[in-house]
């Protein structure tokens, strides 16, 4: 069931990527997919700690989000993806950056204000 949900989310997000307008070389929702895929089991509470692959992807995402536009885009993409994971645990999402030792400039939460 989780695998089917992840595939469904991948298809939805992939479709959304083509609808987004962004500057050349800017971060897109498509860039977020590997992070979501690697961190899904932790977000859903299936494992007690994020995997090293999850943390590596979170670090990669942090490195890609260099500009304010990119950080807002990443934040908005994560918010857009979140409803597709109704079982995701908010506490796990918020804990990801600290557990992975990645200093994100935005929180991973469903109600994040991405404009700040």
GROMACS elastic network, one bead per residue, 0.5 to 0.9 nm:
[ bonds ]
;  ai    aj funct       b0    kb
    1     4     6  0.51061   500
    1     5     6  0.62164   500
    1     6     6  0.86688   500
    2     6     6  0.61251   500
    2     7     6  0.86263   500
    2    40     6  0.89028   500
    2    41     6  0.86508   500
    3     6     6  0.51037   500
    3     7     6  0.62548   500
    3     8     6  0.86036   500
    4     7     6  0.51763   500
    4     8     6  0.61689   500
    4     9     6  0.86562   500
    5     8     6  0.50167   500
    5     9     6  0.61410   500
    5    10     6  0.85522   500
    5    84     6  0.78933   500
    5    85     6  0.79597   500
    6     9     6  0.50905   500
    6    10     6  0.61184   500
    6    11     6  0.86971   500
    6    36     6  0.88594   500
    6    37     6  0.70301   500
    6    40     6  0.80339   500
    6    84     6  0.86894   500
    6    85     6  0.85921   500
    7    10     6  0.50003   500
    7    11     6  0.63067   500
    7    12     6  0.87102   500
    8    11     6  0.52318   500
    8    12     6  0.62988   500
    8    13     6  0.86793   500
    8    84     6  0.86146   500
    9    12     6  0.50288   500
    9    13     6  0.60075   500
    9    14     6  0.83154   500
    9    33     6  0.89778   500
    9    81     6  0.73950   500
    9    84     6  0.63497   500
    9    85     6  0.84219   500
   10    13     6  0.52679   500
   10    14     6  0.59217   500
   10    15     6  0.85306   500
   10    30     6  0.88655   500
   10    33     6  0.68929   500
   10    37     6  0.83547   500
   11    14     6  0.50828   500
   11    15     6  0.61816   500
   11    16     6  0.86729   500
   12    15     6  0.52241   500
   12    16     6  0.63079   500
   12    17     6  0.87994   500
   12    81     6  0.87590   500
   13    17     6  0.62338   500
   13    29     6  0.67720   500
   13    30     6  0.68339   500
   13    33     6  0.76186   500
   13    77     6  0.86350   500
   13    80     6  0.85532   500
   13    81     6  0.72470   500
   14    17     6  0.52066   500
   14    18     6  0.71348   500
   14    29     6  0.77392   500
   14    30     6  0.60865   500
   14    33     6  0.83973   500
   15    18     6  0.57912   500
   15    19     6  0.71519   500
   16    19     6  0.51798   500
   16    20     6  0.65566   500
   16    29     6  0.76277   500
   16    30     6  0.84211   500
   17    20     6  0.54375   500
   17    21     6  0.86139   500
   17    28     6  0.66226   500
   17    29     6  0.57428   500
   17    30     6  0.58054   500
   18    21     6  0.80718   500
   18    30     6  0.89572   500
   20    28     6  0.77750   500
   20    29     6  0.84430   500
   22    25     6  0.82736   500
   22    26     6  0.62303   500
   22    27     6  0.80103   500
   22    28     6  0.75982   500
   23    26     6  0.54264   500
   23    27     6  0.86844   500
   24    27     6  0.88460   500
   25    28     6  0.87745   500
   26    64     6  0.87815   500
   26    65     6  0.84713   500
   26    67     6  0.87088   500
   26    69     6  0.78437   500
   26    70     6  0.62321   500
   26    73     6  0.86763   500
   27    30     6  0.81276   500
   27    31     6  0.63827   500
   27    32     6  0.83499   500
   27    61     6  0.89970   500
   27    64     6  0.69432   500
   27    65     6  0.66714   500
   27    69     6  0.82769   500
   27    70     6  0.52791   500
   27    71     6  0.82363   500
   27    73     6  0.67303   500
   27    74     6  0.70950   500
   28    31     6  0.53703   500
   28    32     6  0.70960   500
   28    70     6  0.79447   500
   28    73     6  0.68052   500
   28    74     6  0.72818   500
   28    77     6  0.78461   500
   29    32     6  0.51068   500
   29    33     6  0.68260   500
   29    73     6  0.75088   500
   29    74     6  0.68936   500
   29    76     6  0.85646   500
   29    77     6  0.53543   500
   29    78     6  0.80489   500
   29    81     6  0.89785   500
   30    33     6  0.55055   500
   30    34     6  0.82611   500
   30    77     6  0.89049   500
   31    34     6  0.69398   500
   31    35     6  0.81282   500
   31    61     6  0.76718   500
   31    64     6  0.87423   500
   31    74     6  0.86067   500
   32    35     6  0.55006   500
   32    36     6  0.64071   500
   32    37     6  0.88003   500
   32    57     6  0.87701   500
   32    61     6  0.69893   500
   32    74     6  0.70166   500
   32    77     6  0.73077   500
   32    78     6  0.75960   500
   33    36     6  0.51081   500
   33    37     6  0.60493   500
   33    38     6  0.85888   500
   34    37     6  0.50901   500
   34    38     6  0.61002   500
   34    39     6  0.85089   500
   34    54     6  0.85541   500
   34    57     6  0.66646   500
   35    38     6  0.52829   500
   35    39     6  0.60541   500
   35    40     6  0.83874   500
   35    53     6  0.85309   500
   35    54     6  0.62299   500
   35    55     6  0.83199   500
   35    56     6  0.83776   500
   35    58     6  0.58653   500
   35    60     6  0.83738   500
   35    61     6  0.72827   500
   36    39     6  0.52438   500
   36    40     6  0.57674   500
   36    43     6  0.89176   500
   36    54     6  0.80893   500
   36    57     6  0.85278   500
   36    58     6  0.88450   500
   36    78     6  0.82863   500
   36    81     6  0.84764   500
   37    40     6  0.54524   500
   37    41     6  0.82834   500
   37    54     6  0.81070   500
   38    41     6  0.74389   500
   38    42     6  0.86219   500
   38    50     6  0.86014   500
   38    51     6  0.76115   500
   38    52     6  0.89702   500
   38    53     6  0.61203   500
   38    55     6  0.83683   500
   38    57     6  0.72144   500
   39    42     6  0.55526   500
   39    43     6  0.61536   500
   39    44     6  0.86613   500
   39    50     6  0.64682   500
   39    51     6  0.73057   500
   39    53     6  0.79551   500
   39    55     6  0.78853   500
   39    57     6  0.83799   500
   39    58     6  0.85042   500
   39    96     6  0.86297   500
   40    44     6  0.59761   500
   40    45     6  0.85188   500
   40    46     6  0.85340   500
   40    50     6  0.89600   500
   40    54     6  0.84865   500
   40    85     6  0.84599   500
   40    88     6  0.79993   500
   41    44     6  0.52392   500
   41    45     6  0.62716   500
   41    46     6  0.50944   500
   41    47     6  0.60714   500
   41    50     6  0.78440   500
   41    51     6  0.87862   500
   41    88     6  0.89623   500
   42    45     6  0.50518   500
   42    46     6  0.57936   500
   42    47     6  0.51726   500
   42    48     6  0.65002   500
   42    49     6  0.62536   500
   42    50     6  0.53112   500
   42    51     6  0.77900   500
   42    54     6  0.86528   500
   42    88     6  0.84372   500
   42    89     6  0.86339   500
   42    92     6  0.69031   500
   42    93     6  0.83228   500
   42    96     6  0.86465   500
   43    46     6  0.76846   500
   43    47     6  0.84397   500
   43    50     6  0.82348   500
   43    85     6  0.85737   500
   43    87     6  0.81730   500
   43    88     6  0.50208   500
   43    89     6  0.57521   500
   43    90     6  0.77954   500
   43    91     6  0.85613   500
   43    92     6  0.54542   500
   43    93     6  0.57809   500
   43    96     6  0.84032   500
   44    47     6  0.79951   500
   44    85     6  0.76468   500
   44    86     6  0.86377   500
   44    87     6  0.56618   500
   44    89     6  0.58808   500
   44    92     6  0.79836   500
   45    48     6  0.65878   500
   45    49     6  0.88245   500
   45    87     6  0.82691   500
   45    88     6  0.71052   500
   45    89     6  0.65902   500
   45    92     6  0.74169   500
   47    50     6  0.72301   500
   47    51     6  0.86582   500
   48    92     6  0.89960   500
   49    92     6  0.89395   500
   49    96     6  0.88799   500
   49    99     6  0.78224   500
   50    53     6  0.80809   500
   50    54     6  0.59674   500
   50    55     6  0.67334   500
   50    96     6  0.72210   500
   50    99     6  0.74006   500
   50   100     6  0.74220   500
   51    54     6  0.50697   500
   51    55     6  0.64114   500
   51    56     6  0.85850   500
   51   100     6  0.88582   500
   52    55     6  0.50616   500
   52    56     6  0.59940   500
   52    57     6  0.85340   500
   52   100     6  0.81176   500
   53    57     6  0.61363   500
   53    58     6  0.85424   500
   54    57     6  0.51778   500
   54    58     6  0.61609   500
   54    59     6  0.86170   500
   54    96     6  0.89667   500
   54   100     6  0.81192   500
   55    59     6  0.61018   500
   55    60     6  0.85080   500
   55    96     6  0.79750   500
   55    97     6  0.81190   500
   55    99     6  0.81646   500
   55   101     6  0.80106   500
   55   102     6  0.78643   500
   56    59     6  0.50752   500
   56    60     6  0.61416   500
   56    61     6  0.86220   500
   56   100     6  0.80875   500
   57    61     6  0.60769   500
   57    62     6  0.85018   500
   58    61     6  0.50453   500
   58    62     6  0.61801   500
   58    63     6  0.86632   500
   58    96     6  0.84390   500
   58    97     6  0.75912   500
   58   100     6  0.76004   500
   58   102     6  0.70858   500
   58   104     6  0.87575   500
   59    63     6  0.62224   500
   59    64     6  0.86757   500
   59    97     6  0.88311   500
   59   100     6  0.79799   500
   59   101     6  0.84744   500
   59   102     6  0.59656   500
   59   103     6  0.86289   500
   59   104     6  0.87722   500
   60    63     6  0.50837   500
   60    64     6  0.62522   500
   60    65     6  0.87681   500
   61    64     6  0.50852   500
   61    65     6  0.62384   500
   61    74     6  0.81815   500
   62    65     6  0.53339   500
   62    66     6  0.75600   500
   62    71     6  0.83840   500
   62   102     6  0.73248   500
   62   103     6  0.76844   500
   62   104     6  0.62092   500
   62   105     6  0.84190   500
   63    66     6  0.64664   500
   64    67     6  0.86542   500
   64    70     6  0.76824   500
   64    71     6  0.87593   500
   65    68     6  0.77281   500
   65    69     6  0.80941   500
   65    71     6  0.50770   500
   65    72     6  0.85990   500
   65    73     6  0.84261   500
   65    74     6  0.71896   500
   66    69     6  0.82899   500
   66    70     6  0.62768   500
   66    71     6  0.69734   500
   67    70     6  0.50920   500
   67    71     6  0.62715   500
   67    72     6  0.86117   500
   68    71     6  0.51413   500
   68    72     6  0.61395   500
   68    73     6  0.84462   500
   69    72     6  0.52162   500
   69    73     6  0.60299   500
   69    74     6  0.86158   500
   70    74     6  0.60665   500
   70    75     6  0.85143   500
   71    74     6  0.51006   500
   71    75     6  0.61246   500
   71    76     6  0.85543   500
   71   104     6  0.86873   500
   71   105     6  0.71389   500
   71   106     6  0.72343   500
   71   114     6  0.81524   500
   72    75     6  0.50321   500
   72    76     6  0.60429   500
   72    77     6  0.84671   500
   72   106     6  0.80313   500
   72   114     6  0.53208   500
   72   115     6  0.64919   500
   72   116     6  0.80345   500
   73    76     6  0.51211   500
   73    77     6  0.60234   500
   73    78     6  0.85640   500
   73   114     6  0.80197   500
   74    77     6  0.51006   500
   74    78     6  0.61664   500
   74    79     6  0.86002   500
   74   106     6  0.86809   500
   74   114     6  0.87271   500
   75    78     6  0.52468   500
   75    79     6  0.62689   500
   75    80     6  0.86498   500
   75   106     6  0.64820   500
   75   107     6  0.75531   500
   75   108     6  0.71670   500
   75   109     6  0.86214   500
   75   112     6  0.75001   500
   75   113     6  0.83316   500
   75   114     6  0.56482   500
   75   115     6  0.89920   500
   76    79     6  0.50054   500
   76    80     6  0.60669   500
   76    81     6  0.86149   500
   76   112     6  0.83411   500
   76   113     6  0.86744   500
   76   114     6  0.61870   500
   77    81     6  0.61434   500
   77    82     6  0.85564   500
   78    81     6  0.51059   500
   78    82     6  0.60170   500
   78   108     6  0.69800   500
   78   109     6  0.78275   500
   78   110     6  0.78079   500
   79    82     6  0.51892   500
   79    83     6  0.75205   500
   79   108     6  0.78191   500
   79   109     6  0.68257   500
   79   110     6  0.52004   500
   79   111     6  0.72274   500
   79   112     6  0.72928   500
   79   114     6  0.88386   500
   80    83     6  0.67306   500
   80    84     6  0.81057   500
   80   110     6  0.82558   500
   81    84     6  0.55959   500
   81    85     6  0.73394   500
   81   110     6  0.89412   500
   82    85     6  0.54083   500
   82    86     6  0.72513   500
   82    88     6  0.77123   500
   82   109     6  0.79051   500
   82   110     6  0.60888   500
   83    86     6  0.56213   500
   83    88     6  0.88024   500
   83   110     6  0.77206   500
   84    87     6  0.87919   500
   85    88     6  0.53826   500
   86    89     6  0.84217   500
   88    91     6  0.88382   500
   88    92     6  0.77123   500
   88    93     6  0.75509   500
   89    92     6  0.53130   500
   89    93     6  0.64199   500
   89    94     6  0.88364   500
   90    93     6  0.50667   500
   90    94     6  0.62015   500
   90    95     6  0.85350   500
   90   108     6  0.84929   500
   90   109     6  0.66178   500
   90   110     6  0.78729   500
   91    94     6  0.51985   500
   91    95     6  0.60695   500
   91    96     6  0.87250   500
   91   109     6  0.89034   500
   92    95     6  0.50187   500
   92    96     6  0.61950   500
   93    96     6  0.54621   500
   93    97     6  0.82595   500
   93   107     6  0.84570   500
   93   108     6  0.56378   500
   93   109     6  0.63896   500
   94    97     6  0.71083   500
   94    98     6  0.81777   500
   94   107     6  0.65320   500
   94   108     6  0.55269   500
   94   109     6  0.63943   500
   95    98     6  0.55242   500
   95    99     6  0.60210   500
   95   100     6  0.84919   500
   95   108     6  0.85484   500
   96    99     6  0.51784   500
   96   100     6  0.59431   500
   96   101     6  0.82457   500
   96   102     6  0.82492   500
   96   108     6  0.79456   500
   97   100     6  0.51723   500
   97   101     6  0.57313   500
   97   103     6  0.61692   500
   97   104     6  0.65140   500
   97   107     6  0.83885   500
   97   108     6  0.82771   500
   98   102     6  0.63012   500
   98   103     6  0.73402   500
   99   102     6  0.78978   500
  100   103     6  0.88180   500
  103   106     6  0.87472   500
  104   107     6  0.70097   500
  104   108     6  0.87158   500
  106   109     6  0.89074   500
  106   112     6  0.78090   500
  106   113     6  0.85644   500
  106   114     6  0.72673   500
  106   116     6  0.83723   500
  107   112     6  0.64594   500
  107   113     6  0.87561   500
  107   114     6  0.87412   500
  108   111     6  0.87998   500
  108   112     6  0.71505   500
  109   112     6  0.54053   500
  111   114     6  0.89005   500
  112   115     6  0.88332   500
  113   116     6  0.62659   500
